[in-house]
Amino acid sequence: MAYLQVKNWREHQHYKDRNPPWIKLHRALLDDYEFSCLHDASKLLLVLIWLLASHSEGRVPADAKYLQRKLGLEKEPSLTQLIDNGFLILEQDASDMLADRKQPARPETEA
């Protein structure tokens, strides 16, 4: 399963209890140009994702249908703007192959 990591989660949410009943919402967010350029719906979606991510150290499943159900949204959310602007980072599963092989895998031999 793919996951989304919230940008700078540990920097901004540095509490000892990893399942807190609240999150820190920094006032400096109002001065963040990239945040101010987001559509209103994406701003709200990001805050809801932050609340959900507080249960799992800043990570949420990269599954729009799951997020729709879990966050109580009327329609499936579009995560594109949040990913494209760096607020959410798609984690690459280390077991996934990055590219197809062009050559067969053969052990090297001495010539």
Stockholm file with secondary structure:
# STOCKHOLM 1.0

chainA/1-111         MAYLQVKNWREHQHYKDRNPPWIKLHRALLDDYEFSCLHDASKLLLVLIWLLASHSEGRVPADAKYLQRKLGLEKEPSLTQLIDNGFLILEQDASDMLADRKQPARPETEA
#=GR chainA/1-111 SS CCEEEETTHHHHCCCSCSSCSCCCCCGGGGGCHHHHTSCHHHHHHHHHHHHHHTTTTTEEESCHHHHHHHHTCSSCCCCHHHHHTTSEEECCCTTSCSSCCSSCCCCCCCC
#=GC SS_cons         CCEEEETTHHHHCCCSCSSCSCCCCCGGGGGCHHHHTSCHHHHHHHHHHHHHHTTTTTEEESCHHHHHHHHTCSSCCCCHHHHHTTSEEECCCTTSCSSCCSSCCCCCCCC
//
